[in-house]
Amino acid sequence: MSTLEKEILFDVTTVRKDFPILTLSVYGKPLVYLDNAATTQKPQIVLDTLTKYYTEQNSNIHRGVHFLSEVATFEYEKARGKVKNLLNAADSKEIIFTKGTTDGINLVAHSYGRTHINAGDEVIISAMEHHSNIVPWQLLCEERGATLRVIPMNDEGELLIDGFQKMLSPKTKIVSVVYVSNSLGTINPIKKIIELSHANGTPVLIDGAQSVAHMKVDVRELDCDFFVFSGHKIFGPTGIGALYGKSEWLEKMIPYQGGGDMIRSVTFEKTTFNDLPFKFEAGTPNIAGGIGLGAAIDYVQKIGLDAIREYEHELLEYGTDTLQSVNGLRIIGTAKEKASVISFVVENAHPHDVGTILDREGIAIRTGHHCTQPVMQRFGIPATARASLSMYNMKEEIDILVRGIEKVKEIFG
Amino acid sequence: MSEVNELYQQLILEHNKSPRNFKKLENATHDADGYNPLCGDHYHVWLKLDGDTIADIGFQGSGCAISKSSASMMTSAVKGATIQEAKEMLEKYHSVIMTKIGDEIPEEKIESLGSLGALAGVREFPARIKCASLAWHTMNAALTQKEKSVSTEN
């Protein structure tokens, strides 16, 4: 394909027009939003879908016999089908709507953990997990008398697969790893991790929070047992996300929360539970959020995740080259396989001061430990500044970032 | 002068580069730990009281320029002061940096803070006010000895 054809396929100017917030000015400067790993902005179609839901469709779902309830139920379940298609799951019943990634991991830690993990067992995570993929397992291990083990990483921020292989044993009851690191950008070799785990008879959970808006995922091809993500990281609303689980696991797992919608029948003596996926969806869910997420998925798929990945990779290369040439700037996380996340530190300037100075230039980045304190400890730094790029970012914005960093250097010399 | 340049003025940058009283006091009578879990700023403050007077003070730790320079300036300000004077300074300083954006701060109030007045610009940066007050709260916790550790988040 010629370069020209590619440009026609993916045109950042057209994409940007879909995001009203990108026209904002901050402190009199055009907004340069480089905090997409924290949350993404929302396209007009998602905003319109939410408004339409609340103005024309709002009702509770699954129980009502009236018109609106049927419309809302239809739209919500249609959205579940869109999540199924996004992940290429075999069946919509394998898609559980959650509040987000954290909620999904907690669900698995509770419902799988309390039925399959016992004293003396082991749970394996990696050295680059977000706190949300550390703490639920720590709590579980403490409760069950199990041990948490951690796959180490090298100075580039790549997992040591040999070390992982040696950790696997009959005691390993689950492996839970992040697909793309939120603080380093590393894309982990999850296919390999899943193969090795399965050879050991161990199921695998993939934290897809940072991958879902940036690359195609096929849960059947990967053969992962669980996959979790958040809607707000893929241009959808906050407070909604999904857990994919193989039905053979989900069937065996105990419910996460009790309440309405997750039951078949209730007496004071005994409750029988609803079928999948409803067994794991107690209470009135985030109906608008689910439908909004469906709209976001449609939007992303129309652009195409392959085109997005290609464009973002170009941005990543440009950003890495440009930032690397800044004197006194060091990039943290230099894995060979990376998504469009660039964490960095600037000599003599604390990341929070960097963040404040850039903010006044209209540039939104994240500074701090990014909920990955063990990663900061591994690299011996208190915090980093992080620019995380999305499909609507432009090379010009990276140039603005570099000019902002020059200003930081002027101040901190 | 832009707000950023006012925040990061020479005096503050200088204290950040060469913090005063950046030492552990071996013969401290009071000490406390201060931590901002949101950004990881972490300081320890030691005091040596001679009766009611702060005869010596030291701090160690790490964090952003605002937290470090404010810690340095705090130690310079309260060294030699009585407990009562130190607490009054804390109150005055706190009321200045917490003044709502747009509200006028009387010139004499800033002047009465001496060099601490240099940090008045932090009020324009609500996300950074906690950085500027961490060391002060830690000093106060050490004096009152109610708790060995303070956090900006509770």
Contacts between the chains, C-beta under 8 A, distances in Angstrom:
chain1	res1	chain2	res2	distance
A	349	B	65	7.5
A	350	B	63	6.7
A	350	B	64	3.9
A	350	B	65	5.9
A	351	B	64	7.7
A	352	B	39	5.4
A	352	B	63	7.9
A	352	B	64	4.0
A	352	B	66	7.6
A	352	B	128	7.3
A	352	B	131	6.9
A	353	B	8	7.3
A	353	B	64	5.1
A	353	B	65	4.8
A	353	B	66	7.1
A	356	B	4	7.3
A	356	B	7	7.3
A	356	B	125	6.0
A	356	B	127	7.4
A	356	B	128	6.1
A	357	B	4	5.5
A	357	B	8	7.5
A	360	B	2	7.2
A	360	B	3	6.6
A	360	B	4	4.8
A	367	B	39	7.4
A	368	B	38	6.9
A	368	B	39	5.3
A	368	B	40	6.8
A	369	B	40	5.8
A	373	B	40	7.9
A	376	B	40	7.6
A	382	B	40	4.7
A	382	B	42	8.0
A	382	B	62	6.0
A	382	B	63	7.5
A	383	B	39	6.6
A	383	B	40	5.5
A	407	B	4	7.9
A	411	B	4	7.5
A	411	B	5	7.6
A	411	B	8	4.9
A	411	B	13	7.1
A	412	B	8	7.8
A	412	B	13	7.1
A	412	B	65	7.4
